[in-house]
Amino acid sequence: MNMPDLSNSSQANLDKDIQARVSRWVRPAVQELKAYAVPNADGLVKLDAMENPYCWPDALVAEWIEVLKTVELNRYPEPQADKLKALLRQHLGLADELGLVLGNGSDELIQILQLSVGGAGRCVLAPTPSFVMYELTAVATGTRFIGVPLTQSFELNVEAMLKTIEQHNPAVIFIAYPNNPTGNLFRLEDIDKIITATDGLVVIDEAYEAYAESSYLSRIESFPNLLVMRTLSKLGLAGLRLGMLMGPKDWLAQFEKLRLPYNINTLSQISGEFSLRHKSVFVEQVENIRSERELLLGKLAKLAGVRVYPSKANFILFKVAERASSIYAKLLADGVLIKKLDGSAEALKDCLRVTVGTPAENCQFMTALQKALIN
Ligand SMILES: *Cc1c(COP(=O)(O)O)cnc(C)c1O
């Protein structure tokens, strides 16, 4: 019961020693980082992370499990994931002349890109607010991150971007298309001006392409510095962690060197192949989500005290004057988890983001939101 003093104090000394060594050795930029926080969603209607809410039909799950039974987990994965890549090329309609690198989610591809062209004395540019991983990975790779604020209506501030390009000559510019967390597609002519003005790379991050009906993929071959990145996550396979980077082969051959040999595990490869052979399931789900998005946009626009922003993704950004925290908490109390953006950046003051769910989930969200707004 009574712990001997000695052990207590030696534990305390050990703790102190650990803390001292951590602060001595972990790079200051990393110590200053806040870990990417994912809230617990147990028992909640989960509308915070842009996931496709639909599961597969039982028969398809049964067929998938049969395929998984054949996997030899004692063996390393196929290092190049050739079969999966061939199916992905078909699915994407990717020209033979273009290269394809796979990542453990597009998050990993963002990291590979910055490991390749970033580092000390170099900088990465992205409009803000945008996807947080561009900055996080910049810090991780010792690359300077420069954010250029979007305009009030969340369009690219082309003039400011061009000025920053001229001043800082960024190694890579990330443009999410549609943008997360704002949901809009930037104007093509604005993006074109940026691609033409910079000497470095431009990566068009098309994580929400399935919902957007607009893409840069067919235009890669018109530029020497354009890459397109996609992912299966928002389509309905977030658990697989499969991202794709496409562009001229000379660029991609360099990035391929930094891809860890077995980054796409066997279960992801096999499941990815299986999914692509049954992609009609996703086509239908995506159509449902798109029409639900339009319904939700219409309903949100009618609410007093809510400003809703246009969306070409599977989520919607909206603003509730001075009440974001309390409305977020009220929704949570009613079992609905969305994303609170208020507090993360000046431009996102009072903003909340909801992922489009199933019709039933969207109803639950709307009911909870209406209730929160009148209370
Ligand atoms: C979600 C998201 C990603 C990350 O996708 P993963 O493939 O799941 O890592 C990349 N870019 C944007 C803009 C996103 O919103």
The ligand as a MOL file (V3000), in Angstrom:
LIG
                    3D

  0  0  0     0  0            999 V3000
M  V30 BEGIN CTAB
M  V30 COUNTS 15 15 0 0 0
M  V30 BEGIN ATOM
M  V30 1 C -9.5640 14.3420 -47.0140 0
M  V30 2 C -8.6170 15.0720 -47.8530 0
M  V30 3 C -7.3910 14.5050 -48.2170 0
M  V30 4 C -6.8630 13.2400 -47.5610 0
M  V30 5 O -7.2440 12.1330 -48.1680 0
M  V30 6 P -6.6580 10.6960 -47.7330 0
M  V30 7 O -6.4900 10.0230 -49.0370 0
M  V30 8 O -7.7220 10.1030 -46.8830 0
M  V30 9 O -5.3710 10.8770 -47.0160 0
M  V30 10 C -6.5720 15.1860 -49.0930 0
M  V30 11 N -6.9220 16.3950 -49.5600 0
M  V30 12 C -8.0710 16.9870 -49.2200 0
M  V30 13 C -8.3980 18.3260 -49.7650 0
M  V30 14 C -8.9500 16.3450 -48.3450 0
M  V30 15 O -10.0580 16.9690 -47.9580 0
M  V30 END ATOM
M  V30 BEGIN BOND
M  V30 1 1 1 2
M  V30 2 1 2 3
M  V30 3 2 2 14
M  V30 4 1 3 4
M  V30 5 2 3 10
M  V30 6 1 4 5
M  V30 7 1 5 6
M  V30 8 2 6 7
M  V30 9 1 6 8
M  V30 10 1 6 9
M  V30 11 1 10 11
M  V30 12 2 11 12
M  V30 13 1 12 13
M  V30 14 1 12 14
M  V30 15 1 14 15
M  V30 END BOND
M  V30 END CTAB
M  END
